Amino acid sequence: RMYAAQYLSFLPIRKSYNFAYGFIKMKLPSVFNNFVDRVYKGPEYQALMFDIASNYFKPPAPDVPFTVTTPMLQADGFHTDDGFGYVLFAPLDAVRARQTDGKTPPEIEVPGLKVKAFLINAPDFLFVFRYRGPSATWPGFPGNAPCGDSAIDGLEMPATCEDLGGYLPQITRVDGVTSVDQLVARIR
């Protein structure tokens, strides 16, 4: 019963969602990377983890990798010199066509930025930005953003650059493209 009420409360928002091709740009926080860091340095990290996920509202969920983590974007070639990482999104069929191993999102060269980016499926509902153990002293601390009493209230009060400084993820829908190659050609 509760699920039905939540679903109905999201219908006005769901009807307005129209993402197909685009990209997300974000300044990467320093995070604990258990594949690289041998010693946990506690307060030196801005967060324990940060990731971006494409969220599907209606089952069945797509059978493709849908999350990109900060350590993935901190790998060589996946971020700019000033610490920005990019995640591309496209319709599910376009992602499946480029998928190779089924475990990680496809890697795409973005010559206009001189970086590689991961490709995830465009959500049918929303993107989720997950922070684990963020430092309250970090300018991108999610507690600096407004929070509503309900999901509807929260969506009506989006975070701004004033709230999260340079760490606010920026989602850009790119209209007029019909392929990943066309999307990449438009990103500068």
mmCIF file of the C-alpha atoms, coordinates in Angstrom:
data_MODEL
# 
_entry.id   MODEL 
# 
loop_
_atom_site.group_PDB 
_atom_site.id 
_atom_site.type_symbol 
_atom_site.label_atom_id 
_atom_site.label_alt_id 
_atom_site.label_comp_id 
_atom_site.label_asym_id 
_atom_site.label_entity_id 
_atom_site.label_seq_id 
_atom_site.pdbx_PDB_ins_code 
_atom_site.Cartn_x 
_atom_site.Cartn_y 
_atom_site.Cartn_z 
_atom_site.occupancy 
_atom_site.B_iso_or_equiv 
_atom_site.pdbx_formal_charge 
_atom_site.auth_seq_id 
_atom_site.auth_comp_id 
_atom_site.auth_asym_id 
_atom_site.auth_atom_id 
_atom_site.pdbx_PDB_model_num 
ATOM 1   C CA . ARG A 1 1   ? 0.000  0.000  0.000   1.00 0.00 ? 1   ARG A CA 1 
ATOM 2   C CA . MET A 1 2   ? 2.803  2.406  0.886   1.00 0.00 ? 2   MET A CA 1 
ATOM 3   C CA . TYR A 1 3   ? 4.622  1.636  -2.369  1.00 0.00 ? 3   TYR A CA 1 
ATOM 4   C CA . ALA A 1 4   ? 1.479  2.488  -4.378  1.00 0.00 ? 4   ALA A CA 1 
ATOM 5   C CA . ALA A 1 5   ? 1.131  5.837  -2.589  1.00 0.00 ? 5   ALA A CA 1 
ATOM 6   C CA . GLN A 1 6   ? 4.793  6.654  -3.220  1.00 0.00 ? 6   GLN A CA 1 
ATOM 7   C CA . TYR A 1 7   ? 4.470  5.655  -6.875  1.00 0.00 ? 7   TYR A CA 1 
ATOM 8   C CA . LEU A 1 8   ? 1.431  7.877  -7.368  1.00 0.00 ? 8   LEU A CA 1 
ATOM 9   C CA . SER A 1 9   ? 3.182  10.810 -5.676  1.00 0.00 ? 9   SER A CA 1 
ATOM 10  C CA . PHE A 1 10  ? 6.008  10.580 -8.241  1.00 0.00 ? 10  PHE A CA 1 
ATOM 11  C CA . LEU A 1 11  ? 3.813  10.442 -11.365 1.00 0.00 ? 11  LEU A CA 1 
ATOM 12  C CA . PRO A 1 12  ? 3.816  14.228 -12.026 1.00 0.00 ? 12  PRO A CA 1 
ATOM 13  C CA . ILE A 1 13  ? 7.616  14.256 -11.873 1.00 0.00 ? 13  ILE A CA 1 
ATOM 14  C CA . ARG A 1 14  ? 8.034  11.053 -13.863 1.00 0.00 ? 14  ARG A CA 1 
ATOM 15  C CA . LYS A 1 15  ? 5.958  12.433 -16.724 1.00 0.00 ? 15  LYS A CA 1 
ATOM 16  C CA . SER A 1 16  ? 8.268  15.437 -17.021 1.00 0.00 ? 16  SER A CA 1 
ATOM 17  C CA . TYR A 1 17  ? 11.504 13.403 -17.193 1.00 0.00 ? 17  TYR A CA 1 
ATOM 18  C CA . ASN A 1 18  ? 12.963 13.257 -20.674 1.00 0.00 ? 18  ASN A CA 1 
ATOM 19  C CA . PHE A 1 19  ? 16.612 12.193 -20.720 1.00 0.00 ? 19  PHE A CA 1 
ATOM 20  C CA . ALA A 1 20  ? 18.047 10.305 -23.673 1.00 0.00 ? 20  ALA A CA 1 
ATOM 21  C CA . TYR A 1 21  ? 21.596 11.483 -24.416 1.00 0.00 ? 21  TYR A CA 1 
ATOM 22  C CA . GLY A 1 22  ? 23.806 13.690 -22.280 1.00 0.00 ? 22  GLY A CA 1 
ATOM 23  C CA . PHE A 1 23  ? 26.550 13.862 -19.707 1.00 0.00 ? 23  PHE A CA 1 
ATOM 24  C CA . ILE A 1 24  ? 27.241 14.537 -16.046 1.00 0.00 ? 24  ILE A CA 1 
ATOM 25  C CA . LYS A 1 25  ? 30.204 16.659 -15.001 1.00 0.00 ? 25  LYS A CA 1 
ATOM 26  C CA . MET A 1 26  ? 31.413 16.629 -11.401 1.00 0.00 ? 26  MET A CA 1 
ATOM 27  C CA . LYS A 1 27  ? 34.437 17.723 -9.421  1.00 0.00 ? 27  LYS A CA 1 
ATOM 28  C CA . LEU A 1 28  ? 35.757 14.557 -7.839  1.00 0.00 ? 28  LEU A CA 1 
ATOM 29  C CA . PRO A 1 29  ? 36.116 14.486 -4.063  1.00 0.00 ? 29  PRO A CA 1 
ATOM 30  C CA . SER A 1 30  ? 39.112 12.796 -2.473  1.00 0.00 ? 30  SER A CA 1 
ATOM 31  C CA . VAL A 1 31  ? 37.869 9.391  -1.316  1.00 0.00 ? 31  VAL A CA 1 
ATOM 32  C CA . PHE A 1 32  ? 39.276 6.283  0.297   1.00 0.00 ? 32  PHE A CA 1 
ATOM 33  C CA . ASN A 1 33  ? 40.263 3.868  -2.481  1.00 0.00 ? 33  ASN A CA 1 
ATOM 34  C CA . ASN A 1 34  ? 40.787 0.402  -1.012  1.00 0.00 ? 34  ASN A CA 1 
ATOM 35  C CA . PHE A 1 35  ? 42.514 -0.704 -4.238  1.00 0.00 ? 35  PHE A CA 1 
ATOM 36  C CA . VAL A 1 36  ? 45.231 1.958  -3.912  1.00 0.00 ? 36  VAL A CA 1 
ATOM 37  C CA . ASP A 1 37  ? 45.356 3.304  -0.362  1.00 0.00 ? 37  ASP A CA 1 
ATOM 38  C CA . ARG A 1 38  ? 47.230 1.002  1.994   1.00 0.00 ? 38  ARG A CA 1 
ATOM 39  C CA . VAL A 1 39  ? 46.496 3.129  5.058   1.00 0.00 ? 39  VAL A CA 1 
ATOM 40  C CA . TYR A 1 40  ? 43.185 4.779  5.896   1.00 0.00 ? 40  TYR A CA 1 
ATOM 41  C CA . LYS A 1 41  ? 43.902 8.494  6.442   1.00 0.00 ? 41  LYS A CA 1 
ATOM 42  C CA . GLY A 1 42  ? 40.566 9.443  8.065   1.00 0.00 ? 42  GLY A CA 1 
ATOM 43  C CA . PRO A 1 43  ? 39.987 13.200 7.958   1.00 0.00 ? 43  PRO A CA 1 
ATOM 44  C CA . GLU A 1 44  ? 42.194 13.667 4.877   1.00 0.00 ? 44  GLU A CA 1 
ATOM 45  C CA . TYR A 1 45  ? 39.329 12.289 2.739   1.00 0.00 ? 45  TYR A CA 1 
ATOM 46  C CA . GLN A 1 46  ? 36.409 14.441 1.689   1.00 0.00 ? 46  GLN A CA 1 
ATOM 47  C CA . ALA A 1 47  ? 34.216 11.321 1.662   1.00 0.00 ? 47  ALA A CA 1 
ATOM 48  C CA . LEU A 1 48  ? 34.572 7.588  2.048   1.00 0.00 ? 48  LEU A CA 1 
ATOM 49  C CA . MET A 1 49  ? 32.824 7.098  -1.307  1.00 0.00 ? 49  MET A CA 1 
ATOM 50  C CA . PHE A 1 50  ? 30.857 8.982  -3.938  1.00 0.00 ? 50  PHE A CA 1 
ATOM 51  C CA . ASP A 1 51  ? 29.092 7.386  -6.883  1.00 0.00 ? 51  ASP A CA 1 
ATOM 52  C CA . ILE A 1 52  ? 26.601 8.152  -9.616  1.00 0.00 ? 52  ILE A CA 1 
ATOM 53  C CA . ALA A 1 53  ? 23.840 5.733  -10.550 1.00 0.00 ? 53  ALA A CA 1 
ATOM 54  C CA . SER A 1 54  ? 21.105 5.663  -13.154 1.00 0.00 ? 54  SER A CA 1 
ATOM 55  C CA . ASN A 1 55  ? 17.847 4.744  -11.460 1.00 0.00 ? 55  ASN A CA 1 
ATOM 56  C CA . TYR A 1 56  ? 15.021 2.798  -13.065 1.00 0.00 ? 56  TYR A CA 1 
ATOM 57  C CA . PHE A 1 57  ? 11.596 3.290  -11.541 1.00 0.00 ? 57  PHE A CA 1 
ATOM 58  C CA . LYS A 1 58  ? 9.650  0.579  -13.331 1.00 0.00 ? 58  LYS A CA 1 
ATOM 59  C CA . PRO A 1 59  ? 10.793 -3.053 -13.464 1.00 0.00 ? 59  PRO A CA 1 
ATOM 60  C CA . PRO A 1 60  ? 12.414 -4.839 -15.067 1.00 0.00 ? 60  PRO A CA 1 
ATOM 61  C CA . ALA A 1 61  ? 15.712 -3.174 -14.319 1.00 0.00 ? 61  ALA A CA 1 
ATOM 62  C CA . PRO A 1 62  ? 18.115 -3.107 -17.267 1.00 0.00 ? 62  PRO A CA 1 
ATOM 63  C CA . ASP A 1 63  ? 20.836 -5.743 -17.223 1.00 0.00 ? 63  ASP A CA 1 
ATOM 64  C CA . VAL A 1 64  ? 23.782 -3.355 -17.616 1.00 0.00 ? 64  VAL A CA 1 
ATOM 65  C CA . PRO A 1 65  ? 26.209 -1.756 -15.154 1.00 0.00 ? 65  PRO A CA 1 
ATOM 66  C CA . PHE A 1 66  ? 24.526 1.423  -13.951 1.00 0.00 ? 66  PHE A CA 1 
ATOM 67  C CA . THR A 1 67  ? 26.927 2.920  -11.400 1.00 0.00 ? 67  THR A CA 1 
ATOM 68  C CA . VAL A 1 68  ? 30.203 4.832  -11.719 1.00 0.00 ? 68  VAL A CA 1 
ATOM 69  C CA . THR A 1 69  ? 32.345 5.403  -8.611  1.00 0.00 ? 69  THR A CA 1 
ATOM 70  C CA . THR A 1 70  ? 34.884 8.096  -7.826  1.00 0.00 ? 70  THR A CA 1 
ATOM 71  C CA . PRO A 1 71  ? 37.844 5.652  -7.940  1.00 0.00 ? 71  PRO A CA 1 
ATOM 72  C CA . MET A 1 72  ? 36.788 4.681  -11.481 1.00 0.00 ? 72  MET A CA 1 
ATOM 73  C CA . LEU A 1 73  ? 36.874 8.354  -12.504 1.00 0.00 ? 73  LEU A CA 1 
ATOM 74  C CA . GLN A 1 74  ? 40.144 9.005  -10.662 1.00 0.00 ? 74  GLN A CA 1 
ATOM 75  C CA . ALA A 1 75  ? 41.933 6.428  -12.822 1.00 0.00 ? 75  ALA A CA 1 
ATOM 76  C CA . ASP A 1 76  ? 44.446 7.754  -15.358 1.00 0.00 ? 76  ASP A CA 1 
ATOM 77  C CA . GLY A 1 77  ? 42.785 9.343  -18.355 1.00 0.00 ? 77  GLY A CA 1 
ATOM 78  C CA . PHE A 1 78  ? 39.312 9.662  -16.812 1.00 0.00 ? 78  PHE A CA 1 
ATOM 79  C CA . HIS A 1 79  ? 39.550 13.149 -15.307 1.00 0.00 ? 79  HIS A CA 1 
ATOM 80  C CA . THR A 1 80  ? 40.765 16.578 -16.263 1.00 0.00 ? 80  THR A CA 1 
ATOM 81  C CA . ASP A 1 81  ? 43.841 18.193 -14.729 1.00 0.00 ? 81  ASP A CA 1 
ATOM 82  C CA . ASP A 1 82  ? 41.572 20.304 -12.527 1.00 0.00 ? 82  ASP A CA 1 
ATOM 83  C CA . GLY A 1 83  ? 39.826 17.212 -11.102 1.00 0.00 ? 83  GLY A CA 1 
ATOM 84  C CA . PHE A 1 84  ? 36.588 16.953 -13.077 1.00 0.00 ? 84  PHE A CA 1 
ATOM 85  C CA . GLY A 1 85  ? 35.174 13.600 -14.150 1.00 0.00 ? 85  GLY A CA 1 
ATOM 86  C CA . TYR A 1 86  ? 32.501 12.913 -16.750 1.00 0.00 ? 86  TYR A CA 1 
ATOM 87  C CA . VAL A 1 87  ? 29.827 10.243 -17.102 1.00 0.00 ? 87  VAL A CA 1 
ATOM 88  C CA . LEU A 1 88  ? 27.905 9.945  -20.368 1.00 0.00 ? 88  LEU A CA 1 
ATOM 89  C CA . PHE A 1 89  ? 24.376 8.621  -20.558 1.00 0.00 ? 89  PHE A CA 1 
ATOM 90  C CA . ALA A 1 90  ? 22.429 7.200  -23.484 1.00 0.00 ? 90  ALA A CA 1 
ATOM 91  C CA . PRO A 1 91  ? 19.404 4.989  -24.167 1.00 0.00 ? 91  PRO A CA 1 
ATOM 92  C CA . LEU A 1 92  ? 19.724 1.403  -23.011 1.00 0.00 ? 92  LEU A CA 1 
ATOM 93  C CA . ASP A 1 93  ? 20.188 -0.082 -26.509 1.00 0.00 ? 93  ASP A CA 1 
ATOM 94  C CA . ALA A 1 94  ? 23.088 2.309  -27.236 1.00 0.00 ? 94  ALA A CA 1 
ATOM 95  C CA . VAL A 1 95  ? 24.802 1.263  -23.998 1.00 0.00 ? 95  VAL A CA 1 
ATOM 96  C CA . ARG A 1 96  ? 24.272 -2.447 -24.662 1.00 0.00 ? 96  ARG A CA 1 
ATOM 97  C CA . ALA A 1 97  ? 25.768 -2.061 -28.150 1.00 0.00 ? 97  ALA A CA 1 
ATOM 98  C CA . ARG A 1 98  ? 29.046 -0.815 -26.601 1.00 0.00 ? 98  ARG A CA 1 
ATOM 99  C CA . GLN A 1 99  ? 29.165 -3.116 -23.605 1.00 0.00 ? 99  GLN A CA 1 
ATOM 100 C CA . THR A 1 100 ? 32.048 -5.587 -23.623 1.00 0.00 ? 100 THR A CA 1 
ATOM 101 C CA . ASP A 1 101 ? 32.420 -7.375 -20.294 1.00 0.00 ? 101 ASP A CA 1 
ATOM 102 C CA . GLY A 1 102 ? 29.057 -6.838 -18.587 1.00 0.00 ? 102 GLY A CA 1 
ATOM 103 C CA . LYS A 1 103 ? 30.757 -5.805 -15.338 1.00 0.00 ? 103 LYS A CA 1 
ATOM 104 C CA . THR A 1 104 ? 31.775 -2.197 -15.934 1.00 0.00 ? 104 THR A CA 1 
ATOM 105 C CA . PRO A 1 105 ? 30.165 0.529  -18.018 1.00 0.00 ? 105 PRO A CA 1 
ATOM 106 C CA . PRO A 1 106 ? 31.681 1.030  -21.483 1.00 0.00 ? 106 PRO A CA 1 
ATOM 107 C CA . GLU A 1 107 ? 34.641 3.431  -21.693 1.00 0.00 ? 107 GLU A CA 1 
ATOM 108 C CA . ILE A 1 108 ? 34.273 6.200  -24.278 1.00 0.00 ? 108 ILE A CA 1 
ATOM 109 C CA . GLU A 1 109 ? 36.983 8.578  -25.548 1.00 0.00 ? 109 GLU A CA 1 
ATOM 110 C CA . VAL A 1 110 ? 35.848 12.218 -25.440 1.00 0.00 ? 110 VAL A CA 1 
ATOM 111 C CA . PRO A 1 111 ? 38.369 14.093 -27.630 1.00 0.00 ? 111 PRO A CA 1 
ATOM 112 C CA . GLY A 1 112 ? 36.765 17.500 -26.955 1.00 0.00 ? 112 GLY A CA 1 
ATOM 113 C CA . LEU A 1 113 ? 37.685 17.147 -23.255 1.00 0.00 ? 113 LEU A CA 1 
ATOM 114 C CA . LYS A 1 114 ? 40.819 15.025 -23.736 1.00 0.00 ? 114 LYS A CA 1 
ATOM 115 C CA . VAL A 1 115 ? 39.474 12.438 -21.284 1.00 0.00 ? 115 VAL A CA 1 
ATOM 116 C CA . LYS A 1 116 ? 37.676 9.116  -21.265 1.00 0.00 ? 116 LYS A CA 1 
ATOM 117 C CA . ALA A 1 117 ? 34.221 8.788  -19.728 1.00 0.00 ? 117 ALA A CA 1 
ATOM 118 C CA . PHE A 1 118 ? 32.052 5.883  -18.668 1.00 0.00 ? 118 PHE A CA 1 
ATOM 119 C CA . LEU A 1 119 ? 28.727 5.353  -20.437 1.00 0.00 ? 119 LEU A CA 1 
ATOM 120 C CA . ILE A 1 120 ? 25.636 4.433  -18.416 1.00 0.00 ? 120 ILE A CA 1 
ATOM 121 C CA . ASN A 1 121 ? 22.029 4.061  -19.456 1.00 0.00 ? 121 ASN A CA 1 
ATOM 122 C CA . ALA A 1 122 ? 19.817 7.113  -19.201 1.00 0.00 ? 122 ALA A CA 1 
ATOM 123 C CA . PRO A 1 123 ? 17.454 6.696  -16.264 1.00 0.00 ? 123 PRO A CA 1 
ATOM 124 C CA . ASP A 1 124 ? 13.744 6.275  -16.694 1.00 0.00 ? 124 ASP A CA 1 
ATOM 125 C CA . PHE A 1 125 ? 13.294 8.179  -13.435 1.00 0.00 ? 125 PHE A CA 1 
ATOM 126 C CA . LEU A 1 126 ? 16.325 9.942  -11.963 1.00 0.00 ? 126 LEU A CA 1 
ATOM 127 C CA . PHE A 1 127 ? 20.044 9.950  -11.291 1.00 0.00 ? 127 PHE A CA 1 
ATOM 128 C CA . VAL A 1 128 ? 21.206 9.071  -7.786  1.00 0.00 ? 128 VAL A CA 1 
ATOM 129 C CA . PHE A 1 129 ? 24.307 10.711 -6.315  1.00 0.00 ? 129 PHE A CA 1 
ATOM 130 C CA . ARG A 1 130 ? 25.386 8.675  -3.290  1.00 0.00 ? 130 ARG A CA 1 
ATOM 131 C CA . TYR A 1 131 ? 27.756 9.979  -0.658  1.00 0.00 ? 131 TYR A CA 1 
ATOM 132 C CA . ARG A 1 132 ? 29.175 7.655  1.977   1.00 0.00 ? 132 ARG A CA 1 
ATOM 133 C CA . GLY A 1 133 ? 30.750 9.218  5.051   1.00 0.00 ? 133 GLY A CA 1 
ATOM 134 C CA . PRO A 1 134 ? 31.167 12.753 3.691   1.00 0.00 ? 134 PRO A CA 1 
ATOM 135 C CA . SER A 1 135 ? 33.219 15.154 5.800   1.00 0.00 ? 135 SER A CA 1 
ATOM 136 C CA . ALA A 1 136 ? 31.167 18.002 7.267   1.00 0.00 ? 136 ALA A CA 1 
ATOM 137 C CA . THR A 1 137 ? 34.081 20.350 6.473   1.00 0.00 ? 137 THR A CA 1 
ATOM 138 C CA . TRP A 1 138 ? 34.075 19.472 2.750   1.00 0.00 ? 138 TRP A CA 1 
ATOM 139 C CA . PRO A 1 139 ? 32.443 22.220 0.603   1.00 0.00 ? 139 PRO A CA 1 
ATOM 140 C CA . GLY A 1 140 ? 30.501 19.511 -1.309  1.00 0.00 ? 140 GLY A CA 1 
ATOM 141 C CA . PHE A 1 141 ? 29.003 18.086 1.912   1.00 0.00 ? 141 PHE A CA 1 
ATOM 142 C CA . PRO A 1 142 ? 25.410 17.102 0.991   1.00 0.00 ? 142 PRO A CA 1 
ATOM 143 C CA . GLY A 1 143 ? 24.218 18.444 4.360   1.00 0.00 ? 143 GLY A CA 1 
ATOM 144 C CA . ASN A 1 144 ? 24.816 21.922 2.921   1.00 0.00 ? 144 ASN A CA 1 
ATOM 145 C CA . ALA A 1 145 ? 21.956 21.387 0.439   1.00 0.00 ? 145 ALA A CA 1 
ATOM 146 C CA . PRO A 1 146 ? 18.303 22.011 1.321   1.00 0.00 ? 146 PRO A CA 1 
ATOM 147 C CA . CYS A 1 147 ? 16.254 18.967 2.258   1.00 0.00 ? 147 CYS A CA 1 
ATOM 148 C CA . GLY A 1 148 ? 12.492 18.614 2.037   1.00 0.00 ? 148 GLY A CA 1 
ATOM 149 C CA . ASP A 1 149 ? 10.137 16.649 4.233   1.00 0.00 ? 149 ASP A CA 1 
ATOM 150 C CA . SER A 1 150 ? 9.158  14.417 1.298   1.00 0.00 ? 150 SER A CA 1 
ATOM 151 C CA . ALA A 1 151 ? 10.630 13.368 -2.017  1.00 0.00 ? 151 ALA A CA 1 
ATOM 152 C CA . ILE A 1 152 ? 8.390  15.888 -3.798  1.00 0.00 ? 152 ILE A CA 1 
ATOM 153 C CA . ASP A 1 153 ? 9.569  18.705 -1.493  1.00 0.00 ? 153 ASP A CA 1 
ATOM 154 C CA . GLY A 1 154 ? 13.188 17.679 -2.028  1.00 0.00 ? 154 GLY A CA 1 
ATOM 155 C CA . LEU A 1 155 ? 12.831 17.679 -5.805  1.00 0.00 ? 155 LEU A CA 1 
ATOM 156 C CA . GLU A 1 156 ? 11.302 21.157 -5.654  1.00 0.00 ? 156 GLU A CA 1 
ATOM 157 C CA . MET A 1 157 ? 14.363 22.465 -3.756  1.00 0.00 ? 157 MET A CA 1 
ATOM 158 C CA . PRO A 1 158 ? 17.375 21.369 -5.824  1.00 0.00 ? 158 PRO A CA 1 
ATOM 159 C CA . ALA A 1 159 ? 20.902 21.911 -4.573  1.00 0.00 ? 159 ALA A CA 1 
ATOM 160 C CA . THR A 1 160 ? 22.742 24.864 -6.104  1.00 0.00 ? 160 THR A CA 1 
ATOM 161 C CA . CYS A 1 161 ? 26.368 25.838 -6.627  1.00 0.00 ? 161 CYS A CA 1 
ATOM 162 C CA . GLU A 1 162 ? 25.908 28.157 -3.645  1.00 0.00 ? 162 GLU A CA 1 
ATOM 163 C CA . ASP A 1 163 ? 25.074 25.080 -1.518  1.00 0.00 ? 163 ASP A CA 1 
ATOM 164 C CA . LEU A 1 164 ? 27.797 22.713 -2.758  1.00 0.00 ? 164 LEU A CA 1 
ATOM 165 C CA . GLY A 1 165 ? 30.391 24.992 -4.309  1.00 0.00 ? 165 GLY A CA 1 
ATOM 166 C CA . GLY A 1 166 ? 32.255 23.515 -7.253  1.00 0.00 ? 166 GLY A CA 1 
ATOM 167 C CA . TYR A 1 167 ? 31.197 19.997 -6.215  1.00 0.00 ? 167 TYR A CA 1 
ATOM 168 C CA . LEU A 1 168 ? 27.618 20.261 -7.474  1.00 0.00 ? 168 LEU A CA 1 
ATOM 169 C CA . PRO A 1 169 ? 27.124 17.552 -10.142 1.00 0.00 ? 169 PRO A CA 1 
ATOM 170 C CA . GLN A 1 170 ? 25.948 19.131 -13.401 1.00 0.00 ? 170 GLN A CA 1 
ATOM 171 C CA . ILE A 1 171 ? 23.595 17.099 -15.604 1.00 0.00 ? 171 ILE A CA 1 
ATOM 172 C CA . THR A 1 172 ? 23.404 18.224 -19.233 1.00 0.00 ? 172 THR A CA 1 
ATOM 173 C CA . ARG A 1 173 ? 20.880 16.751 -21.641 1.00 0.00 ? 173 ARG A CA 1 
ATOM 174 C CA . VAL A 1 174 ? 22.047 17.012 -25.263 1.00 0.00 ? 174 VAL A CA 1 
ATOM 175 C CA . ASP A 1 175 ? 19.135 17.289 -27.659 1.00 0.00 ? 175 ASP A CA 1 
ATOM 176 C CA . GLY A 1 176 ? 19.271 16.538 -31.371 1.00 0.00 ? 176 GLY A CA 1 
ATOM 177 C CA . VAL A 1 177 ? 21.624 13.549 -31.185 1.00 0.00 ? 177 VAL A CA 1 
ATOM 178 C CA . THR A 1 178 ? 20.746 9.950  -31.987 1.00 0.00 ? 178 THR A CA 1 
ATOM 179 C CA . SER A 1 179 ? 23.981 8.113  -31.206 1.00 0.00 ? 179 SER A CA 1 
ATOM 180 C CA . VAL A 1 180 ? 26.830 8.014  -28.725 1.00 0.00 ? 180 VAL A CA 1 
ATOM 181 C CA . ASP A 1 181 ? 29.220 9.185  -31.467 1.00 0.00 ? 181 ASP A CA 1 
ATOM 182 C CA . GLN A 1 182 ? 27.055 12.269 -32.105 1.00 0.00 ? 182 GLN A CA 1 
ATOM 183 C CA . LEU A 1 183 ? 26.921 12.946 -28.360 1.00 0.00 ? 183 LEU A CA 1 
ATOM 184 C CA . VAL A 1 184 ? 30.718 12.748 -28.028 1.00 0.00 ? 184 VAL A CA 1 
ATOM 185 C CA . ALA A 1 185 ? 31.168 15.088 -31.003 1.00 0.00 ? 185 ALA A CA 1 
ATOM 186 C CA . ARG A 1 186 ? 29.013 17.737 -29.264 1.00 0.00 ? 186 ARG A CA 1 
ATOM 187 C CA . ILE A 1 187 ? 30.888 17.697 -25.930 1.00 0.00 ? 187 ILE A CA 1 
ATOM 188 C CA . ARG A 1 188 ? 33.573 20.390 -25.596 1.00 0.00 ? 188 ARG A CA 1 
# 
